[in-house]
Amino acid sequence: MNIYTHQKRGDHLKTKNIYIRDIKAGEKISTGFLLTEKNLAFSQKGAPYLNLRLKDKTGEVDGKVWENALEFNDVCKKGDIIQITARAVSYKSALQLSVLAMKQANPEEIDPADYFPSSKYDIETMYAEILEFVDKMESPCLKELVSAFLQNDETAALFKQAPAAKGFHHVYIGGLLEHTLSVTRLLKFAAGHYQGVNHDLLIAGGILHDIGKIHELSFDGVYDYTDEGRLIGHIIIGMEMVNAGIAAIKDFPEQTAMELRHLILSHHGELEFGSPKRPKTLEALIVHHIDDMDAKVNAFQEYAPAGDSEWTPFHRLLERFIYKGVKS
């Protein structure tokens, strides 16, 4: 069963009655969560305990099972929606759940919309705006290439559903589309702001730079990498997709093809960040920096774990604490 097409069962749903963003330290709760990580560990004295990562549409929180860990370890697995009873505590200025009991949630009481966050913007409206950018292209070959991707039913369906990443930015349904549209809007501004920029190449690169993520990531349940994603990665996957698209268009200009390929290959900016090439054209440089900025802005905005501190816990990928500000 595709969990995203699971039918909502009405107002009688009981699995979810409080969300992570609303939980306060000191409260005792009994509600449902998506189990995104689970591992069994042992204390210095040899006592087993469970580390859990729990998620709903408002965020993620760590959980610990200190008692009966071996018994509860067999109750569920990563990707399950579970019902837990827990005490909320504050640990290192972040919320943590001390789990007292847990079990598999009743499928008849699950509304997937409670557990899988989605873009706050309308998917079809965003997609229509992307298509408008393509309609305004003046380059026949680039317009035909990008249109072929966006008008393909299978590609469109995946593009509308995919997150932009597993855990860094735009990690929700429609996240890839939202990120792509945001990047494309900013590129349109950049194309008018800087002299000598190839407008259509910039827009085509903005729309297609992350197209490989529709096959790099698995998002039917817990977000993870596909085998293709781990072994090849979205940059090369996207490159192969674009090469196939170019090959299907008669007399596609070789120079344009080369510059578009370079833009996709270099959009991560540096070799250590996965780019086979660093940006060596104006368009590639602009796409890289706008892509990077949009991803990091979203990462800042979305990383706000529950808790009373004015600072977030240390963000491992950004390698810093983030200031949340003083609540009024």
C-alpha positions in Angstrom: 0.0 0.0 0.0 1.3 3.5 -0.9 0.9 5.3 2.4 0.4 8.6 0.7 -2.8 7.3 -1.0 -4.1 5.7 2.2 -7.6 7.0 2.7 -8.5 9.3 5.6 -11.0 7.6 7.8 -12.8 10.5 9.2 -13.0 12.4 12.5 -13.0 9.3 14.7 -9.2 8.8 14.3 -7.6 8.3 17.7 -3.9 7.4 17.0 -2.8 11.1 16.9 -4.0 13.5 19.6 -0.9 15.8 20.2 1.9 16.9 17.9 5.6 17.3 18.7 5.5 21.1 18.4 2.9 21.2 21.2 4.5 18.8 23.7 6.0 20.4 26.8 8.6 19.0 29.2 6.9 17.4 32.2 3.8 16.2 30.3 2.8 12.6 30.1 1.5 11.7 26.6 -0.1 8.8 24.8 -0.1 9.3 21.0 1.2 8.0 17.7 4.5 8.6 15.9 6.3 7.5 12.8 9.4 5.5 13.9 12.2 6.8 11.7 15.2 5.3 13.6 15.6 2.5 16.2 18.7 1.0 17.7 19.5 -1.1 20.7 22.3 0.0 22.9 23.8 -0.9 26.3 24.7 1.2 29.3 28.2 1.0 30.9 26.6 -1.5 33.4 25.4 -3.7 30.5 21.7 -2.7 30.8 19.9 -2.6 27.4 18.0 0.5 26.2 16.5 1.7 23.0 17.3 4.9 21.1 14.3 6.0 19.0 13.7 8.8 16.5 10.1 9.8 16.3 8.4 11.9 13.8 5.1 13.6 12.9 4.1 16.3 10.5 5.4 19.0 12.8 8.9 17.7 13.5 11.1 15.0 15.0 12.0 14.1 18.6 14.4 11.6 20.3 12.9 8.9 22.4 14.5 6.5 25.0 13.2 3.2 26.3 15.0 2.5 29.6 12.8 -0.4 30.9 11.9 -3.6 29.0 14.1 -2.5 26.0 14.6 -6.1 24.7 10.8 -6.7 24.8 9.9 -3.5 23.1 12.7 -4.0 20.5 10.7 -6.7 18.9 7.4 -4.7 18.9 8.1 -2.6 15.8 10.6 -1.7 13.1 11.8 1.4 11.3 9.0 2.8 9.2 6.2 1.7 11.4 3.6 4.0 12.9 3.5 3.3 16.6 1.4 4.2 19.6 3.5 5.2 22.6 3.0 6.3 26.2 5.8 8.6 27.4 7.0 11.2 29.7 8.4 14.4 28.1 11.6 15.6 29.6 14.1 18.4 28.8 17.6 17.1 28.0 20.4 19.5 27.0 17.8 22.2 26.2 15.9 19.9 23.8 12.8 17.9 24.2 13.1 14.1 24.7 10.5 11.4 25.3 11.1 8.8 28.0 9.0 5.9 26.6 7.1 3.8 29.1 5.1 1.7 26.6 4.8 1.2 22.9 2.9 -0.9 20.4 1.9 -1.0 16.7 -0.8 1.5 15.9 -4.1 0.2 14.6 -4.1 0.7 10.8 -7.7 1.8 10.9 -6.9 4.7 13.2 -4.0 6.1 11.1 -4.2 9.2 9.0 -0.9 9.5 7.1 -1.3 13.3 7.0 -0.6 13.4 10.7 2.9 11.9 10.2 4.2 13.0 6.8 4.8 16.8 6.6 4.1 18.4 3.2 4.8 21.7 1.6 2.7 24.5 2.9 2.1 25.6 -0.7 -0.3 24.0 -3.2 1.4 21.4 -5.3 -0.5 22.0 -8.5 -0.1 25.8 -8.2 3.6 25.4 -7.9 3.8 23.0 -10.8 1.8 25.4 -13.0 4.2 28.2 -12.2 7.2 26.0 -13.2 5.4 25.3 -16.5 4.9 29.1 -17.0 8.7 29.6 -16.8 9.1 27.0 -19.5 6.5 28.6 -21.7 8.4 31.9 -21.7 11.7 30.3 -22.9 12.9 31.6 -26.2 15.4 28.8 -26.9 13.5 26.1 -28.9 15.8 23.3 -27.9 15.9 24.0 -24.2 12.2 24.6 -24.1 11.5 21.3 -25.8 13.9 19.5 -23.5 12.5 20.9 -20.2 8.9 20.4 -21.5 9.6 16.7 -22.2 10.5 16.2 -18.6 7.7 18.1 -17.0 5.0 16.8 -19.3 5.9 13.2 -18.8 3.3 11.7 -16.4 5.6 9.5 -14.4 8.3 12.2 -14.0 5.7 14.8 -13.0 4.1 12.5 -10.4 7.5 11.8 -8.8 8.5 15.5 -9.0 5.4 16.6 -7.2 5.8 14.1 -4.4 9.5 14.0 -3.7 11.3 15.7 -0.9 14.4 17.7 -1.8 16.6 15.7 0.6 16.6 12.9 3.2 17.3 15.1 6.1 18.9 18.5 5.3 16.4 20.8 3.6 12.8 20.7 2.2 12.3 17.3 3.8 8.6 16.9 3.1 6.2 16.0 0.4 6.5 18.5 -2.4 9.8 19.7 -1.0 11.7 19.1 -4.3 9.1 21.0 -6.3 9.1 23.9 -3.7 12.9 24.1 -3.7 13.1 24.0 -7.5 10.5 26.7 -7.9 12.2 28.9 -5.3 15.6 28.5 -7.1 14.0 29.2 -10.5 12.3 32.4 -9.2 15.7 33.6 -7.8 17.4 32.7 -11.0 14.9 34.8 -13.0 15.9 37.8 -10.8 19.6 37.1 -11.3 19.2 36.8 -15.0 17.8 40.3 -15.1 20.3 41.7 -12.6 23.6 40.5 -14.1 24.8 41.3 -17.6 25.8 38.6 -20.0 23.7 35.8 -18.5 22.1 33.2 -20.8 18.5 33.5 -19.4 17.1 30.2 -20.9 20.2 28.2 -19.9 19.9 29.5 -16.4 16.2 28.7 -16.1 16.6 25.2 -17.7 19.5 24.5 -15.2 17.4 25.7 -12.3 14.5 23.4 -13.2 16.7 20.4 -14.0 19.6 20.7 -11.6 18.0 18.3 -9.0 15.9 16.2 -11.4 17.9 13.1 -10.5 16.5 13.2 -6.9 13.3 11.7 -8.1 15.2 8.4 -8.4 17.9 9.0 -5.8 15.4 9.1 -2.9 12.8 6.6 -1.7 9.8 8.4 -0.3 7.0 5.9 0.0 7.1 5.9 3.8 10.4 6.7 5.6 12.7 8.9 3.4 15.8 7.0 2.5 18.2 6.6 -0.4 17.5 4.1 -3.2 20.3 1.7 -4.2 20.8 3.9 -7.3 20.9 6.9 -5.1 23.6 5.4 -2.9 25.7 3.9 -5.7 25.4 6.7 -8.3 23.8 9.8 -6.7 21.4 12.4 -8.0 24.0 14.5 -10.0 25.0 11.6 -12.2 21.4 10.3 -12.4 20.2 13.7 -13.5 23.1 13.9 -16.0 22.0 10.6 -17.5 18.4 11.7 -17.7 19.3 15.0 -19.4 21.6 13.1 -21.8 18.7 10.9 -22.8 16.5 13.9 -23.2 19.0 15.7 -25.4 19.5 12.5 -27.5 15.8 12.4 -28.3 15.8 16.0 -29.8 17.0 16.3 -33.4 19.9 18.7 -33.9 20.2 19.8 -30.3 23.1 22.3 -30.3 26.3 20.7 -29.0 27.5 23.9 -27.2 24.2 24.3 -25.4 24.2 20.6 -24.4 27.7 20.9 -23.1 27.0 24.0 -21.0 23.8 22.5 -19.5 25.7 19.3 -18.7 28.4 21.3 -17.0 25.8 23.3 -15.0 24.2 20.0 -13.6 27.6 18.4 -12.9 28.9 21.5 -11.0 25.9 22.6 -9.1 27.2 21.4 -5.7 30.1 23.8 -6.2 33.1 21.9 -4.8 34.6 18.4 -5.4 34.3 17.5 -1.7 30.5 18.2 -1.8 30.0 15.8 -4.6 30.4 17.9 -7.8 32.5 16.2 -10.4 33.4 19.7 -11.6 33.5 23.1 -10.0 31.5 25.9 -11.8 33.4 27.3 -14.7 30.6 29.3 -16.5 28.7 32.3 -15.3 25.4 30.3 -15.3 26.8 27.4 -13.4 28.2 29.7 -10.8 24.9 31.5 -10.3 22.9 28.2 -10.1 25.3 26.8 -7.6 25.1 29.7 -5.2 21.4 30.2 -5.4 20.8 26.5 -5.0 23.1 26.4 -2.0 21.5 29.5 -0.4 17.9 28.3 -0.9 18.7 24.9 0.7 20.5 26.5 3.7 17.7 29.1 4.3 15.2 26.3 4.4 17.4 24.3 6.7 17.6 27.3 9.1 13.9 27.8 9.0 12.9 24.2 9.5 15.4 23.3 12.2 13.5 24.4 15.3 13.2 21.5 17.7 10.7 21.9 20.6 12.2 23.4 23.7 12.4 26.6 25.7 15.9 27.6 24.7 16.6 30.5 22.4 19.1 28.3 20.6 18.6 25.1 18.7 20.7 22.0 19.5 23.9 21.7 17.5 23.1 21.2 13.8 25.4 18.4 12.6 25.2 19.2 8.9 25.4 23.0 9.3 28.0 22.6 12.0 26.6 25.3 14.3 23.9 26.2 16.8 21.1 28.3 15.3 19.6 31.3 17.2 15.8 31.0 17.4 15.3 34.4 19.0 13.4 35.5 22.1 9.8 34.5 22.2 7.4 37.4 22.8 
